[in-house]
Amino acid sequence: MSEDSPVGAHVIKMMGYIQMLEKLSFALNDELAIDVVLQSLLDSFNQFALNFNMNKINKTLPQLLGMLRIAEGKEALKSKGRVSKDGKCFHCGKPGHWKRNCPIYLEDVKKAKVVGASVSGIYVIDVNMSTSSSWVLDTGCGSHICTSVQGLHTRRNLAKGDVDLRVGNGARVAALAVGNLCFIFT
């Protein structure tokens, strides 16, 4: 980023004011100078200032300037929200749009609502294991897929189309049952 970015120019101007105060025998300590700069920023930097203060980040004014330029750049990239020429939709694989705007995906969601089926986005990892009763547990996932219903503590069979799962390659798979499995870790 160049020094003539909006936040860069503003912080440099504020640093000049702080130096003028120092020449007038009214020096601000580093912490107060940082607070003055953070308070002078536009409202769009409120979250940055909050994070900075909550994490008790100990930086100099030039380091703060660098952090603000990075934050400004990230915000600029985030606000563009455009699909790159090389980017492809994760649903249909065609370039030029995001999944959330994909006509095929939106139609699938619309059909699922009409039928009453639920659609869950689940990504499957191919795992080669020696036994078919092995499990791969992802604690960050709300739904899991297994190859056998044996061992399920409680189970409810589903009719075809009650619950459809979309797997990593984009294929739709009908769930046969839902249930609970108790894991005991030693």
C-alpha positions in Angstrom: 0.0 0.0 0.0 1.2 3.5 -0.7 1.4 6.3 1.9 -1.4 8.1 0.1 -4.0 5.5 1.1 -6.8 7.2 3.0 -5.8 5.7 6.4 -2.1 6.1 5.7 -2.4 9.8 4.9 -4.6 10.3 8.0 -2.3 8.5 10.4 0.8 10.4 9.0 -1.1 13.6 9.5 -2.0 12.6 13.1 1.7 11.7 13.8 2.7 15.1 12.6 0.2 16.7 15.1 1.6 14.5 17.9 5.2 15.7 17.0 4.0 19.3 17.0 2.6 18.8 20.5 6.0 17.4 21.6 7.7 20.5 20.3 5.3 22.6 22.3 6.4 20.7 25.4 3.2 18.7 25.6 4.6 15.2 24.8 2.2 12.3 24.7 3.4 8.9 25.8 3.1 6.1 23.3 0.0 4.6 24.7 -1.9 7.9 24.7 -0.6 8.7 21.2 -2.0 5.4 19.9 -5.3 6.1 21.6 -5.5 9.5 20.0 -4.9 8.0 16.6 -7.4 5.1 17.1 -10.1 7.6 18.3 -9.5 9.8 15.2 -10.2 7.0 12.7 -13.4 6.6 10.7 -16.2 4.4 12.1 -15.2 1.7 9.6 -12.1 1.1 11.8 -14.1 0.6 15.1 -13.7 -3.2 15.0 -10.0 -2.8 14.4 -9.6 -0.4 17.3 -11.7 -2.7 19.5 -9.5 -5.7 18.7 -6.4 -3.7 19.1 -7.4 -2.6 22.6 -8.8 -5.9 23.7 -5.7 -7.8 22.7 -3.5 -5.2 24.5 -1.3 -5.0 21.4 1.9 -3.0 22.2 3.0 -1.2 19.1 4.7 2.0 18.1 2.9 4.6 15.8 4.7 3.4 12.7 3.8 -0.2 13.5 0.2 0.8 14.0 0.3 2.6 10.7 1.4 -0.7 9.0 -1.4 -2.6 10.7 -4.0 -0.1 9.7 -2.8 -0.2 6.0 -3.1 -4.0 6.1 -6.6 -3.8 7.6 -7.6 -1.2 5.0 -6.3 -3.5 2.2 -8.2 -6.5 3.6 -11.4 -4.5 3.9 -11.0 -3.2 0.3 -10.6 -6.8 -1.0 -13.5 -8.0 1.1 -15.9 -5.2 -0.1 -15.3 -5.9 -3.8 -16.9 -9.4 -3.6 -16.2 -10.2 -7.2 -15.5 -13.6 -8.7 -12.2 -13.8 -10.4 -12.0 -14.7 -14.1 -10.5 -18.1 -13.1 -12.9 -18.7 -10.2 -15.6 -21.4 -10.6 -18.8 -22.0 -8.8 -18.4 -24.7 -6.2 -21.8 -26.1 -7.2 -21.9 -26.3 -11.0 -18.3 -25.8 -11.8 -19.0 -23.0 -14.2 -17.1 -19.7 -14.0 -18.6 -16.3 -13.4 -20.7 -16.6 -10.3 -20.5 -17.8 -6.7 -22.5 -20.8 -5.4 -24.9 -18.5 -3.5 -25.9 -17.0 -6.9 -25.8 -20.3 -8.9 -29.1 -20.7 -10.8 -28.8 -24.5 -10.6 -28.1 -24.4 -6.8 -30.9 -22.0 -6.2 -33.3 -24.2 -8.2 -32.2 -27.3 -6.2 -32.8 -25.5 -2.9 -36.2 -24.4 -4.2 -37.1 -27.9 -5.2 -36.0 -29.3 -1.8 -38.2 -26.8 0.0 -41.2 -27.8 -2.1 -40.6 -31.5 -1.5 -39.9 -31.0 2.1 -36.4 -32.5 2.0 -33.5 -31.0 3.8 -30.2 -30.4 2.1 -27.0 -30.5 4.1 -23.6 -29.6 2.7 -21.3 -32.4 3.9 -17.9 -33.0 2.5 -16.6 -36.5 2.5 -12.9 -37.4 2.9 -11.9 -40.7 1.2 -10.4 -42.8 4.0 -8.9 -46.2 3.3 -9.2 -48.3 6.4 -8.6 -51.9 7.2 -11.9 -52.5 8.8 -15.4 -51.3 7.7 -16.4 -50.5 11.3 -13.8 -47.7 11.7 -15.0 -44.1 12.1 -13.5 -40.8 11.2 -14.8 -38.3 13.7 -14.9 -34.6 12.8 -15.8 -32.8 16.0 -16.5 -29.5 14.1 -19.1 -31.2 11.9 -22.8 -31.4 12.9 -23.5 -34.4 10.6 -21.5 -37.5 10.0 -21.8 -40.3 7.4 -21.2 -43.9 8.1 -21.3 -47.0 6.0 -23.1 -49.2 8.5 -26.0 -48.5 10.9 -24.8 -51.2 13.3 -23.8 -49.7 16.6 -26.2 -46.9 16.4 -27.8 -46.4 19.9 -31.0 -45.0 18.5 -32.0 -45.1 14.9 -34.9 -43.8 12.7 -35.2 -45.0 9.1 -35.9 -42.4 6.5 -38.0 -42.5 3.3 -36.2 -41.7 0.1 -35.9 -37.9 -0.3 -36.4 -37.2 3.4 -32.8 -36.1 3.9 -30.4 -35.6 1.0 -26.7 -35.0 1.5 -24.5 -33.3 -1.0 -21.0 -34.8 -0.9 -17.7 -33.4 -1.8 -17.8 -34.2 -5.5 -21.2 -32.5 -5.7 -23.3 -35.7 -5.9 -26.5 -35.9 -4.0 -26.9 -38.9 -1.7 -30.1 -40.0 0.0 -29.7 -40.7 3.7 -31.2 -44.1 4.7 -31.4 -43.5 8.5 -30.4 -41.1 11.2 -29.3 -42.1 14.6 -27.1 -41.6 17.6 -23.8 -43.3 18.3 -22.2 -43.3 21.7 -18.4 -43.1 21.7 -16.5 -44.0 24.8 -12.9 -42.7 24.9 -10.4 -44.1 27.3 
